Every structure is written in C-alpha cells, then in structure tokens.
Amino acid sequence: MGKICDKVHGLKPIIMMVFIQIGYAGMTLLYKLASNDGMSLRILIAYRFLFAAATVLPLALYFDRKSRPKMTWMVMLLAFLSALFGGSMPQNLFAASLVLTSTTFATATLNLIPGITFIIAIFFRLEKLNLKTRGGHAKMLGTLIGIGGAMLLTFYKGLEIKTWSIKLDFKEHMSASQQNQKPYAHILGPILAICSCFSSALSLIFQAKMSELYPCHFSSTALMSIMGALQAGVYAISTERDWTQWKLGWNLRLFVVLYAGVVASGLAIIFLMFCVRMRGPLFVSIFSPLMLVCVAIAGSLFLNEKLHLGSVLGGAIIICGLYMVLWGKKQEITRTSKLTPSINCEEYDQEEPIVPSNVSGIAPNFHPMNEMEQLPSQQVQKDKESIDLDSKV
C-alpha cells in the first residue's frame, strides 16, 4: 500500500501539468468562442486579470503574511513592467492573432518563447552562446529550427487534412467582423502572434529582477495581476466604445471570464508553483507541446477548423526546436553542476527558470533557491512556510 501511495505522489506533478495544459487549451478555445459570440476580447482580458487578482490576493495575504518585504517604488515599477510585457500586452496581441488565424496556429507559435528568450538573453548579455559546448550548439540550432518552423507555419498552407468533427454550428453567433475576414489576416495574424512571444520573453528579464527584490511568489503574482487588470482595463475602456460589452449575464461570456480568471490564472498558477518547486522549470517546460495537441484536436472537433499540412509540419518543427533548446539548457545545467559540486542540479534548475511557453496568464515569480542562504533568517522561514502549500495542493 505504501508503494502505491509513493507512486501516486510521484505522479502528482505529471497529473497537475496535464491539467494545466488542458486548462490552457480550453482557455484558447473559449477565447475563440467568445470572439465568435461577438464579445470584445479586450474586455475579456481585463476581466480575466481582475478575477485572477481576486483569486490570488487572498492566498498572498495568508501565505506571505509574516515575511512580506517592504514595498518600494522599484518593486512597483518592476511589477508594472512585468505585467505590461508579460500580461496585458501579450494577452491582447495573442487574442488579436487568434481572431485573425486559428486556435492551432496561434497556439503553435507559443512554443517559440524559449528560443526567443534565449535570443533576448544574449542581446542583454544575460547568457552566452557557448558554441564550443554541445548545450550551446543545441540551443542555437533549436532556436533556428523554431524560427524556420514558424516561417513554414506562416507561409505554407499545403493540403487540407481531413479530420473528424462534431457538428456544432457557431456561425449564427459570429459577429460580422468574424464572418468577413480581412484579406491580410494571414500575414497580420502571425506577426501579432510572434510579437506576443517577444513581449512574453522580454518580461522574464523584469520578473527575474523582481524575484530578487521581492521574493514572495503569491504577493508578486497578485501585484502583477492587479497591474495587469489596470492596464488591460484602461486599454479596453479607451478602445471599446460599446459599453454594453461590459455587461455579464448568465451566459457564455460569464463562464469564459470565470474560467479565465479562476482556472486558467488562479488555479494554474498554484499548480505551476507546486510543480516547479517539486521537479524544476525544465520539467514544466516539457509539457508545453501538450497544449498544442489538445487545441488541434478540440479545434477540429468543436470549431470545425480546417487542419492543413503546413500547420502540422510547422508545429512539429517548432516542437522539435523547443525540445532541442530545453536539451541544450539541461546539458549546461549538468555541466555547471559538475563544476560546482556545492550546488546540486535541482537547485541550479531553479536559478535560471525556463518559463512554460504560453501567454495564457502572468507567469508566477519564482525565487532562486540557491539565494536562500543570502536572505535574512525570517526570509528563510517564509520559504519554509510556503512549502506547506505543497501538501495542501
């Protein structure tokens, strides 16, 4: 009986990551359905961050109540920039690309985030190429392969692949702008999706700095969610003139907003923290392509989206590039851990986290575990208390 319990406990991170990716896939489909129903995605995103803040804030007040650092103007600025580039901006760019393309296409581009992060890190001199090592070669080659897959996904359509579908007619709920697609959508949509990936990758720089100055996972996530709600709300108010769009009834729109804020942002962040703490960020990143598979299947089933050969090949190439970048990063971590025996591989894994390749919400702010020795004793006590979350989740 004890062995069975140990196996179930060992499978807990895997089950949670599968739940997270399915939840993110469901969020992408609901975005598309809400857009087809005529709802403004800009307003949906504003509501999403508002509900996410309402979900995470009570957790922050409870778990970080004894050791929350002093709030400074620098922390507020970093939270604002993290929310802007990691929340409100990529969310709106992703939603706009989703309207112009398909759920499968928009989701496939999200797997470019690790490669784009690598490029930005090199530009800001936060990471070296290390072309003399196998890990450096793998990361560079994986990035180039991912970019090539994105270009194939954009410019090559190919034959239509016949898939099964459930006869659900959403055309009567589609707005006029959805039925009359813009002629340049096949170019503008991919550009917006790639810009969303660049914005998400750039936000990691600000989040890394914020984790040093404000190492409270729940409090920093709640703060960024509040900032994201304010930013997305101002953007939605300034661009959406129809005030009836803000009304939520007992319909699909209310369900989408609740799902986005509570499930895809609140619960997903909690599970994500648990999995990163237990297995490390590389383990979390490996599950990213599962979202693409779920979206591709559900899109063809429920949205009657056409699947083309170019989408399949481009998505497969992007996934290969993603795993090559992750493999290269793992090789560098292993090599560094051998050179510095005092830091084990698990600790070094959390020193330079690779955030899962999605922009379905603000990523939690992870604190490097190897910096715990440099923190005051009360901060170490806070991290020990926060580990209690693992058993409660």
N, C-alpha and C positions, 0 to 999 in steps of 0.2 A: 504493500500500500504506500509505503514511504517513497519507493522508486517512482511510482505513478505520480505522486504529488510533485516530486522533483522534476519529472519530465513536463508536467503541466506548467510548473513555474518557469521552466526553461523556455517553453513555447509562448509565454505571455508576451514578450516583446514582438514576436513574429505576428501573433494574433492582433496586437494593437496596431502594428504597422499596416497590416492588411486592412484593418478597419479604417485607418487614416486615409489610405489611398482610395478606398471605395467611397469614403465620405467626400474627399476632394473631387472624385469623378462625378458623384451625384451633384455636387455644387456646380460644376461646369455645365451639366445638363440642365439644371434648374435655372442657371443664368440664361441659357438659350431659350428655355420655355418662357421665362419671364419677359425676355425681349420679344419673342413671338406674340406674347399676350398684349404687347403694347406698353409694358412698364418701362420707365426710364431706368437704365442700369446705373446711371449716375446717382439717382436717388436710392436705388437698392444698395449700392456700395456704402453710401452714407449711413443708411440704417444698419448695415452689417457691422460697421465699426462701432456704432452706438450700442448694439446688442452685445458685441464682443467685449466692450469695456464694462458693461453691466454684469457680464459673466465672470470676467477675470478679476475685477476690482475687489469683490468680497474675499476671494482667495488671497489676494495680495495683502489685504488688511489683516487676515488671520495668520498666514504663514510668515510674513515679514514684519510682524508687529513689534518684535523685540530688537531687531537689528537692522532696521532700515537706515541707510546712510542719510546724511544731511542733503537736502535738495539744493542744488546750486544752479546758477544761470547756465553754466557749461552743460550740465546734465539736461536741462530743459532744451537747450539748443540741439544737442545730440539726439534727444528724443524726437524733436521736431523734424530733423533731417532724416532720421531713421524711418519715421512714419511717412514722410513725404516720398522718399525714394524706395522704401520697402513696403509701403502700404497703399496710400491713396493714389499715387501716380501709376504704379504698375497695374493696380487693380483696374483703373479706368482705361488704361491702354489695352490691357488684356480683354476687357469687356468689349471695347470697340472693335478689336480684331476678331473676337468671337462672333460678333454680329455680321461682319463682312466676310468671314470664311466659314469654317465648320468647327464643331467641337473637337474632332480628331486632329485637325490641322493645328488649331490653337494650342491644344494640349501637347502635341509633339514638340513644338518649339520650346516649351518649358524645360526640356531636358538639355537645352543649351546653357543653362545658368552656370553649372560648374565650370565649363570651358570658358565662358565669358568672364567669370570671376577670376580665373587664372590669368587671363589677359589683363584685366584691370589691376590685379595684384602686381604683375610685372611692371606695368606702367607707373604705379605709385611706389615701386621698389620695395614692396612688401614680400615679394617672393622672387627667387632667382630661377633662371631657366634650367641650370644644371644639365646641359646637354651631354655631359660626359657620363651621366648615370642612366641606367635603364628607366628609372622613375621619371627623369626629366624628358627622355625621349617619348615615353608613353603619354605624358601629359600634353606635350606639344603635338604629337601625332593625333591623339584623341580630340584635341581642340580643332585641328584642321579637318578631321573626319566629320566632326559635328557640324562645322560650318558648311562642308560640302553636302551633308545630308539636308541641311536647311535650304540650301540653294536648289537641290533636286526637288525638295518638297514644294518649293515656291514656283519653279519654272517648268516642271514636268508633271503633266497630268496623267497621261497613259490610259490604258484600257480600264473600263469600269469592271470592278469585281462584284459579281452577283452574290449578295448575302441575303439571309433570311430577314424578315421584318414582321413586326406586329402592326396590323392595320389600325393605326391611330391617326386621325386626321386633325392636324392642328392649324390648317390653313385658314379656317374661319376665325381663328384667334389672332392671326398675324396682322400686324399693322401694315399700312400702305408702304412705309419705307422698307419693311422687310420683304414684301412681295415684289417691289420694284427695286431690285438690287442694282447698285451703282456699277457702271461698266468698268471702272478701275478698281473694283473691290479686290480682285486677285493680286493686285500689286500693293495697294494701301494696307490691306489686312496683314500680310506677312511683315511689312515694315513696322506696323504698330506692335505686333507680337514680339519682334526682335527688340524693339525699343523697351518694351516691358521687361524683357530679360536683362537688358543692360541696366535698367533702373534698379531691379532687384539685386543684381550683382554689386552695384555701386553702394547700395545700402549696407552691405556687410562690413564695409570699412567703418562706417559710423557706428554700427552695432558693436563691432569689436572694441572700439574706443569706449563706448558707453558701458560695456561689461566690465571694464577696468575701473571706471569711476563710480559706477552704480551697480554693484554685483548682486542684485536681487531679481531673480527670474520673474516672479509674478508681478512685482511692483513695476519693473521696467516694461514688461509686456502690457500691463494695464495703462501705464503712462503713454506708451506709443499708440495704444488703441484709442485713447482719448484724443490724442493729437490727430490721429488718422480720421476720427469722426468729425473733428472740427474742420480739417482740411477738405475732406470729401463733402461735408455739408455746405461749406462756403462755395465750393466748385459747383455743386448741384443747384444751389439757390441762384447762382449767377448765370447759369446756362439753361436751366429749365424754367420756362415761363408759365407752364401749366400747373397751377397749384393743386389741382385735383389729383395729380400724380402722387402726392404725398399721403393721400388717404389710403389706409389699410383696412380692408374688410375681412370677413371670414371667407377667404378665397385663396387662390394660388399664391398671390403676392405676399400675404401674411405668412404662409407656410415657408416660402422661399426666404423671407427675411429672418424668420426664427431659425431656420435650418442653417443659414449662412452665419448668423451671429453666435448661436449656441453650439451647434455641432461642428461646423467646418472651421470655426475660430476658437471657441472656448474649449470644448472637449478635446479637439485635435491638438491644441497647444499643450494641454495637460498630458496627454498620451505621448506626445512628441518629447516632452521633457523627461518623462519616465524612461523612454526607450534610449535616448541619448545618454542619460545617466547610467543606464544598465549595460548598454552594448557599444556606445560611442557613435559619433556622427557618420562614420563610414558605413556602418550597418544600416543606419536610417536612409542614407542616400541610395543604397542598392535597390530599395523598393520603389523608387520613383517611376520607372517604366510601367509598373503595375497600373498606375492611374491611366496611362495612355491605352493600355489593353482594355481596361474597363470602359473607358469613354468610347473607344472604337466599336466595341460590341453593343453598348447601350445606345449609341448614336444611330447605328444601323437598325436596331430593334425598335426604338421608340420614336425617333425623329425622322426615320426614313432617309437618312443621309446617304449619299452615294459614296462608296469607297473606291478609290482609283489606285492603280498600280503605283503611281508616283508617290502617293501618300504612304503606302505600305513600305516601299523601298526607302523613301526618305526618313520615315520614322525609325525603321530598323537600323539605318546607318547612324542616325543621331544617337540611338541607344548604344550602339557599339562604341561610338566616340565617348559617350558618358562613362561606360564601364572601363574604357581604357584610361581615362583621366583618373577615375577612382583607383584603378590598379596602380597607376603611377604614384599617386599620393600614398597609397599603402606601402609601396616599396620604399619611399622616402621616410615614412614613419618608422618602418622596421630598421632601416639603415641608421637613422638617428638614434633609435633606442639602443642599438648595439654600441654606438659611440659614447652614449651617456647612460651607463647602467643604473644610475640613481633614479632615472625616470622610466617607468615601465611603459609598455606600448599603449595600455589603456589610458594612462594619464596624458601621454603625448597626443593621443587621438583627439582629446578634448581641447588641446591647446590651439589648434587651428581647425575649427569645425567647418565641414562642408555642408552647407545648408541644403536640405532637400530641394529638388528642382521644381518648385511650384511657387506660384504667387497667389495662392488662394487665401492668404492672410498674412499678417505680420508674423515673422518668424520669432520665436522666443529668444531672449537674450541669454546665451549660455556663458557661464563664468568659467575660465580656465581652471581646472582642478589643481594644476601644479603651482598656482599662485596662492593657494590656501596658506602655505607656510609664511607668506609675507603679510597676511592680513592680521589685524588685531584679534585677540583671543575671542572677543564677542562675535566677530565675523565668522570665525571658525565654528563657534557654537551655533550660529544661524544656519550654516550649511549642513551641520549635523541634524538640526531640527527639520530642515527642508527635506532631508532624505526620508523622513517619516511619511512623506507623500507617496513613496513607492508602495508601501504596504497598504495605504488607503485606496490607491488607484486599483 
